[in-house]
Amino acid sequence: MNSRILFSGIATVALLGASAAFAEQVKMKADLSAMQEVPPNTSQGKGNADITFDTASKQLTWTVNYSGLSGPATAAHFHGPAEAGKNAGVAVPIPNQATSPVTGSHTLTDGQANDLLAGRYYVNVHTAANPGGEIRGQVTK
């Protein structure tokens, strides 16, 4: 009986170790500018996003920094799926965007995770003067 318990414990530890070995923290980024908007605008705003995606938990975590916007940020989102130069709907809202830096996290679905890792997401910061988006950046590894 004791050998069964020992074997069961060893098997459990091995399985946990194997699943942890497949988890990955994928570092990503987005450089935001008005020229990447579709269509581009003349804003002097700029920004960047530091993004981490945990492949095991599907947790997306971000810090978005921006400056030089035409006015206060009224909204910010991850949009997708879309390649650079294409527009898409909101995939993940970025709350509390009114003050830079903006931090947050969100758990993605399998489909969202696949689109993110395939480079089909972008970060967009909106203002009253540019309600469709003032600065934008494609998310890349």
C-alpha positions in Angstrom: 0.0 0.0 0.0 2.8 2.4 0.9 4.5 1.8 -2.5 1.2 2.7 -4.2 1.0 6.0 -2.4 4.6 6.7 -3.2 4.2 5.9 -6.9 1.0 8.0 -7.0 2.8 10.9 -5.5 5.7 10.6 -7.9 3.4 10.4 -10.9 1.5 13.5 -9.7 4.7 15.5 -9.3 5.9 14.3 -12.8 2.7 15.4 -14.4 2.7 18.8 -12.7 6.3 19.3 -13.7 5.6 18.4 -17.3 2.6 20.8 -17.6 4.7 23.6 -16.2 7.5 22.9 -18.7 5.0 23.6 -21.5 3.9 26.9 -20.1 5.6 30.0 -21.5 5.6 33.7 -20.7 5.5 35.3 -24.2 6.9 38.9 -24.2 5.3 41.1 -26.8 5.1 44.8 -27.6 3.4 47.5 -29.6 4.8 50.8 -30.7 1.9 53.3 -31.0 1.7 56.2 -33.5 -0.8 58.2 -35.5 0.7 56.9 -38.7 -0.4 53.4 -38.0 -4.1 54.4 -37.7 -6.3 53.3 -40.6 -6.6 55.9 -42.0 -3.6 57.8 -40.5 -4.1 61.1 -38.7 -1.9 64.1 -37.9 -1.7 63.6 -34.1 1.7 64.1 -32.4 0.8 61.4 -29.9 2.9 58.4 -29.4 3.1 55.4 -27.1 4.1 51.9 -26.4 2.7 48.8 -24.8 4.7 46.1 -23.0 2.7 42.9 -23.1 3.1 39.5 -21.5 1.0 36.4 -22.4 1.0 33.3 -20.2 0.3 30.3 -22.5 -0.8 28.1 -19.6 -3.4 30.4 -18.0 -4.1 32.4 -21.2 -3.6 35.6 -19.0 -2.8 38.7 -21.1 -1.1 41.4 -19.0 -0.1 44.9 -20.2 1.3 48.3 -19.4 0.5 51.0 -22.0 2.3 54.3 -21.9 1.3 57.3 -24.1 1.9 61.0 -24.4 1.2 63.9 -26.7 -2.4 63.1 -27.5 -4.8 65.8 -28.7 -6.8 65.4 -25.5 -7.6 62.9 -22.7 -7.8 59.3 -23.8 -11.5 58.4 -24.0 -11.0 54.7 -24.6 -8.3 52.1 -25.3 -8.6 48.5 -26.5 -6.9 45.5 -28.1 -8.5 45.1 -31.5 -8.5 42.0 -33.6 -8.2 39.9 -35.5 -6.5 42.1 -38.1 -3.1 42.4 -39.7 -1.3 45.8 -39.8 -3.2 48.2 -42.1 -6.6 46.6 -41.5 -9.2 47.5 -38.9 -11.1 45.1 -36.6 -13.5 45.3 -33.7 -12.7 45.5 -30.0 -11.4 42.2 -28.7 -10.3 43.2 -25.2 -11.1 46.5 -23.5 -8.3 48.4 -21.7 -10.1 50.0 -18.7 -8.8 53.1 -16.7 -7.1 54.5 -19.9 -7.5 58.2 -18.8 -4.1 58.3 -17.2 -0.8 56.9 -18.5 0.6 54.4 -17.7 -2.3 52.0 -18.0 -1.9 48.6 -16.5 -4.3 45.6 -16.6 -4.9 42.0 -17.4 -7.5 39.8 -19.1 -7.9 36.1 -19.7 -8.2 35.2 -23.4 -10.2 32.5 -25.1 -8.4 29.9 -27.2 -9.4 31.8 -30.4 -8.2 35.1 -29.0 -4.9 33.6 -27.8 -4.3 32.1 -31.3 -5.0 35.5 -33.0 -2.7 37.3 -30.5 0.2 34.9 -31.0 -0.3 35.1 -34.8 0.2 38.9 -34.8 -3.4 39.7 -35.5 -4.0 42.1 -32.5 -3.3 45.8 -32.2 -3.6 48.3 -29.4 -5.6 51.5 -30.1 -6.0 54.6 -27.9 -9.0 56.8 -28.7 -9.7 60.5 -28.0 -12.6 62.9 -28.6 -10.8 64.4 -31.6 -10.0 61.0 -33.0 -12.9 58.7 -31.9 -11.8 55.9 -34.3 -8.4 55.9 -32.7 -5.6 58.5 -32.3 -2.6 56.2 -31.9 -2.3 52.5 -32.8 0.4 49.8 -32.7 0.4 46.2 -34.0 1.3 43.7 -31.2 4.5 41.7 -32.1 6.7 39.3 -30.3 
